[in-house]
């Protein structure tokens, strides 16, 4: 009997062991399946994140490209406005130069017109000739005018180096000419046209120093103010304009100086 009981117990134990082994195998498979599922979900989540990041980056890139295009459009517009303003400024400078040239030409024609002396003036001139030493012989007026006109023509045509040489030669040949201050003014103006602003200031200051009573002094000061502004010295330019308005308030140069000063405020 004991032998049969022992065999029965052994059989039950073997069955239990087999069932336990099957249960263990089942638990391992289930765990592996769960791990695999988790990994799949992780990969799916990672893919979704990558897609979202790609979408966001694409949107940002598109926005950036649009912004760049907008800025490029604004820059192009500003460049167009600058070119237009530069063209207007060039036209204004050209008109101003033409006005000065025309004024200079007309004044010289008026000054060259012969004036009939009055009897009193004739008597006074005769008395002066009698009592005073003989004056220095005057140069040939025709040659003087021709020399000035030749330099003036160079300036008018835009040949500024030749104009500077011509006017300098005129001043050397006719230092006491009534047109010497004018010639000096056009030398300074020619340097301004060549954007040699330091030399322009120097030449106009020479005019003011040598011919302080010339009617070209206000224009020379206006030219100096322009050159100072172009050199970036706004303070000196403003001071020159204020001095011009104070010393020569009734001149056309002072009127322009007032407009410039008003624009600076």
DAUR-V692426 format. One record per helix or strand. SS is the DSSP state (H for helix, E for strand). FROM is the first residue (numbers start at 1). LEN is the number of residues. Records with the same first field share a line. If there is no record, write none. Layout:
SS=FROM-LEN ; FROM-LEN
//
This chain:
H=2-111 ; 119-13 ; 141-17 ; 160-14 ; 180-14 ; 197-14 ; 217-14 ; 234-14 ; 252-13
//
